Amino acid sequence: MQSTGIAPTPGQQTLMRRPLDGVTVIDLGQIYNGPYATFLMAMAGAKVIKIEPPEGEKMRRRGAVGGAMLPFAMLNSNKQFVTLNLKSPVGLALLHRMVAKADIVLENFAPGTMDRLGAGYETLRALNPRLIYAAGTGYGSYGPNRDMLAMDLTVQAMAGVMASTGFPDRPPVKAGPALCDFFGGIHLYGAVMTALVRRERTGEGSQVEVSMLESVYPALSSTLGLYYGLGGENPPRTGNRHGGMAEAPYNVYPCSDGWVAMLCVSDKHWEGLAAAMGRPDMLRDPRFVDLQARVNNIDALDTLIGEWTGSLTKDALVAVLRAQRIPYAPVREIDEVVNDAHMHARGTLRRVDHPDLGTVVLPAGPMIFPGSEGVELVPSKGLGADNAVVYGDWLGVSPEELVALVEQGVI
C-alpha cells in the first residue's frame, strides 16, 4: 500500500495534522450517499466508525456477484467497522453510549427511521448537545414527497436529469454514473463541515439535512437556461451538444479510431480551430461569423468539423487541438481512466492490495490539503473487524460483555 501526501515546501520543517484529526464520526450510512460523505471525512483525518447490521450493509452483500463489491471498498477505506443490531434495546443503548463520545452522527435512512429506532435527533442531542446530526435523504424530511422511496435512478427521473440526457429522437436515458447519490453525498459533507464551523463559534451542535433532489438541481443550469430562453417550453434533449444550446462548436467528434470531445467557448478558440482545420475562410462565412450564427447553423458546422476530424486519428487530432489551446479531451474507456497516469501521480488514485478483492485501484478522495500529513489508504475490512477495538478499547466494554453481546446477537 502506498502512503501519499503533499511534499513539504522548501524550508517547511513539519507537516500539519489533517483538518479533521480528533473528530469522531458515527457512520450509519448505506449504499453510496452517506458512505461517500463519511469517506471524505475519513480521508480528511476523522475517526469514522462504520456501523453495520449483524448481516452486513447491503453494498457488502453485493460481493457475491463478481466485482460488485468494489463500490463498498471504494467508499469505506480508512474506517473502523463494527456490527450493531439497532433494533435490540441493548444495541440501541450501545449506540447512545457511542453518540455521547462522538462529534458527528450521519445517516441516510428513509425519513423517520431513526426516530422509530429511538435514535432521532432530539434523543441524541439530549445525550450530547455538541452533536452534529446529519441526514441524507432523497427528498428531504418534510414536503409532499417526503416518503417517496429514493434511489439514484428514481431521483434522476424526478430531477430532470433523464429528460435532459440522450438525443431528441430517442427516449430519455439516465446518466451512467450515480450522479444524484454522489451529489447528495458531497453536499452532505459540505453541510457537516459548515455545522462544525458554527459549533466552533457557538459551542452548540445542530441538525443538518441534504436531499438528493435539491443537490442535483443546480447541475441543470444550462438546460434551465434553454428552458427560460424558450419562454418556458420544455427544451429538447441535446445529446453531446451544450445543454443550453448556447455554445458551438460543442460536441463529441469522430476520429478514424475513436472520439474526441471538443468545444470553443471564446473567439480565440474558434480562430484556433479554423487555423487547425486550414479553413480561415470559416471566420468570414456568414453562417459562422459569430457565436449566435454558429449556434443557428450548428448542424452545418458539426458536419464540417466531423468531416475534418474523421480523417485523423485521436492522437493526431489531440496534438493539433493542444497546439492551438482548444479545450478537448479524448473519449476514454474505463480501463484508461482506472490507469490514468495523472491521477496516480497526484495520489488521488492508488493501487492497493485489498483483502477480499485482490489488487485494485481505489480513490483517495479529490481533496488535497497541502502541508498536511500524508495518509495511508487502508482498505475496507471484514464485517465487525473492529468490534473489539471500538467497543472494548474506545467505549470501555469488558471482554466478558463483548462475548455476551455476540451471544445475544447484539453485535
N, C-alpha and C positions, 0 to 999 in steps of 0.2 A: 504494500500500500504506500501511496505517496503522500507526503505532507507538504502542502504548497501554501506559502504565504507571500506577502509582498516584500520584496527585498528592501532593506532599510536604505534610506537616502544617505549620501556621503556625510560622515560626521555623526550619524544617528547612533547612539550607544545602546539604547534599549527599545524594545517594542512595547507598545501599549497593549493592555488587555483588550479582548474583544468587547464590543459595545454592550452586549447583554450578559457578560460574565457576572455571576451572582444572582441572576434572575431564574426562578424556578417556575416551570410551566407544567400544568397537569393537562395532558393531551387526550381528549376524548374524541378526537376527530376520526373520520372514517372516509374511505374511498380517496378522492383527490382533494376536495375543497379544504377541509380542516387540516389534514396532514401536510399539505403544502405550506400553509401558513406557519405551522409549528416547525417544519423542516427549516424554513428561513430563520426562525428564531434559534434553532439549534446551531445552525451554521454561523450565526452572529454571536454565539457563545453561551446561550441559555442552557440550563439543565432542563431537558424535556423528558418527562416521564409519560410514556405512552401506555394508556390503559386499554386493554382488550378484554372482551368476554372470554371465559374459560375455553371456548371453542375457537377463539381467534377472530380477528377482524375479517370482514368479507373479502377484502383485497388479498389477504394472506391465503384464503381458501381457494383463490383462483390458481394457485400454484400447481394444481393437478393438471392444468392444460398448458403444456409446452412452456413458453416463456411468459405466460400471462401474469406470473408473479413479479416480473421485472418492475412494473409501476410501484408495487409495495416497497421494493428495495430502493427505488429512486427517491421516494418521498419520506423514507424513515431512517435514513442514515443519521448517526450521531444522536440517537435517542436511547433511553433506557426502557426496557419492555417488562411490563407486569400484566398479570391477569387479575380480573376482579369481577365478581358477579354483583352488579349493581342492584339486582332485584332481590338480593338477600339483605335482610336487616344488618347482618354483621358486615357484609360488603359495603353497604351504604355508610355504616359507621366508620369503616376504614377510609372511605373517600373523604368523609368530613374531617378526619384527622389529617389527611394529606393536604386538604384545602387550607387548613389553618396554618400550614407552614409554607404555602405557595404564594406566588405573586400573580399568576395568571391561570385561569381555567378556560379552556377553549373546547367548544363542541359544535358539531354541525348536524345534530339530530333534527327531526321534524319539530316545529314549534310546539311547545307544551310537554315534550317528552321528559325533559329534566325536572319540571315541576311535578309530573306524575311520579317520578322516581324518588322525590324528596330531596332533590339537589338543584332546585331552581335558584335564580339569582338572590332573591330575598333571603332564602335559607342560608346560602353560602356566605352572603355578606354579613349576616349576623355572627358567623364564625370568624370572619376575617374582614374587617372594614376596609382594609387596604387592597382587597382583592379586585383584580380586573377580570370581569366575566365577559367572554367573547363568544358570540353565537353567529355561525354562518348558516344562512337559510336560502331557500330558493326564491321566496317572495316576501320575506320579512315576517315579523312576529305579529303584525296586525295588517288589516286591509282585507278586501273581499277575497283575494286569492291565497290567503294565509295558509290554508290547509291543502292546497294542491300539492301532490307529490312532485318533487323536482329532481330531475337528473339532467345532465348536460344536454342531451338530445331534446328533452321537452322544453328546457329553458331557451335553447337556440330557436325553437319554433315560436315560443311566446315573445322572444325579444326582437324578432325581425331579422335575425341572422340568416335563417333559412330562406326567407323571402328575398334577401339581397344577395344570396350566394348561388352561383350557377349561371346559366345562359338563358336569354329571354325566351327562346323557343322550347325550353325543356322544363321539367318540374323543378321546384325548389329542392335544394340539397343542403345537408348540414356541412359546416366546415369540418375538415378532417380532424384537427386537434380538438381537445376538450376545452374550448375557449371559456365557456361560462364557469366551469368548475375552477379553472385556474385564475381567471379574472376575479372571481369571488374570493379565492384564497389570498391573492395579492392584496386586495383591498382590506381583507380581514387582518392581515399582518399590519397594514398601514393604520387601521383603526386602533389596534392594540398599542402600537408604538405611540400614537397620539395620546391615548389614555395614560400611558406611562409618563409622558411629559407632564400631563395635567396632575398626575399623582405626585410627581416631584415638586410641583408648585403648591399643591393644596394638602398633601398628605392623605388624601382620600382616594379610595378605589372607585370604580364605576363599571357600568354595563355598556357594552358596545355590540352592535349587530350590523351585519352586512348581508344584503341579498344578492344572489347571482344575477337576477334580472336587472337590477339597478346598476350593478357593476359593469355590465356589458353595454348598456345603452349608449354611453359616450363614444364607444367604438363605431357607432353608426353615423358618425359626424358627416362623412362625405355623402352617404346615402340620404341623410336628413337634409343636407344642403340641396340635393336634387329634388327632394320631395317639396320643399318650400319654393324652390325655383320653378317648379311646375304648378305652383298655385294650389298645393295640397293634393295633387294627383299622385297615386302610388307610382313610384319610379320602377322602370323595368330592371330585371337582373342584368348586370353589365359584364358578366364573365370575368375576364382578366383585365378589363378596362377600368378606369378610375370610377369608384363608386358614385361619385357625384357628376360624372361626365364633364369634368372641369379641366382636365389635362389631356393633351395629345401632342406627341405620341405617348402612350402609356399602355403597355401590353406585354404579352409573352410571345416572342417571335421565334419562328422555326429556324433551325440550322440544319446542315446536312447530317448531323449526328446527335441532335437533341434540341434543346430550347434555351433561350436566354431572355430573362426579364429586363426590360429597358424602358426608361421614361425620360422626358425632358420637362423640367419644371422652371426653366428660365430661358430667355432668348439665347444666352451663351451656350446652353446645352443644345438648343436647336441648331444654332450655327455650327457647332462642333459636329453634330450628326450629319448635316448637309455636306460638310467637308469630308467626313469619313466615307460617305457614300459617293463622293466625287460628283455631287449634284448641287453646285452652288446656285443653279437655276431655280431650285425649290424655294430659295429665300425670296425670289421675286414672283413666284407663282401666286396669283390672286387667291387660290384655294388654301394656301398655307402661309400667307403673308404675316399673320399674327395668330395669337393663341385662339381667339374666337373662331377665326377662319379654319384653323386646323381642327378644332372640335367639330365644327359644322361639316367638315369633309373628312371625318375620321376614317371612314371605310376606304376611301381612295388613298389616304395617307398610309394606313396599315398595309394595304396591298403593295404599294411601292416599297415600303420598308421590308415587308416579308419576302418580296422577290429578291431583294439585296441580301438579307440575312440568310436566306435559304441556300445561297451559293457558297456560304462559308461554313467552316467547322465552328464548333463552340469556342475552341481555344483561339482561333483566328479572330472571331468576332469580339471576344473578350479583350484581346490585345488592342484592337482598333478602338473600342469604346474606352478602354482605360487610358489610352494615349490622348484622347480628346476630353477626358474627365467628364464623361457622361455617366449618370447613375445606371448601373447594370448589376446583374448577378446571374450566373448560370443556374439553371434549374437542376438541383442536385437530388440524387436518390438518398434514401435513408442511410445506407452504408457510408456514403460520402460524409454525411453530417455527423454520424457517430464517430468517425475517424478524423474529424476536422482538425487540422494541424494548428489553427489559430486558437481555438478554444482549449485544446490540450496544452498549448504553450502558456496560456494565461492561467491554467489550473482550474478553470471552471468546468471542464470535463476531466475525469480521472479514470484510469483503468485500474480496477481493483479485483482482488480475488474474493468473491462472495461465497460464504459457506454453503449456500444452497444452489446458487446459480453458476458457480464457476467464475471464470474471468469475464467480466462485463465492464462496460463504460457507464459510469454514474455521474450525474451532475453534482457539483459542489455549491450550486447556487450562483446567481448572477451578481450578487452584491459583493463588492470588493472594498475592504477597509484599509487603505494604505497606512503603513506604520503600525498595524495591529499584528498580534501574534498569528502565525500560521496555524491552520487547524488540519489535523489528520481526518480523512474521511473514513469513519468507522461504519462498516456495512450493517444493515439491519440484522437483528438477531432472532433466535428462535422464540417461540411462544413462551412467555413467562421467564425468559432468561435472566432477568434481573430481579425476580421476586425477593430473593434473599437479601440482595444489596439494598433495594428500596425499602421493603417492609422491615427488614431486620436492622441494617446499619443506619438508614436515614430516619425511619419512622419509629424505631425502637421496639419492634415486635420481637418477642423472645423466640428462640428456636423451637420451643415446645408449642408456642402459639402458632407458629408457621406450620408445623406438622398438622395441628388441629384444623387450621384453615384449609389446608389441602384436602384433608379427610372429609370436611364438611362441604366441599365443592365451592368454597368462597373464592379461592384463588386457583 
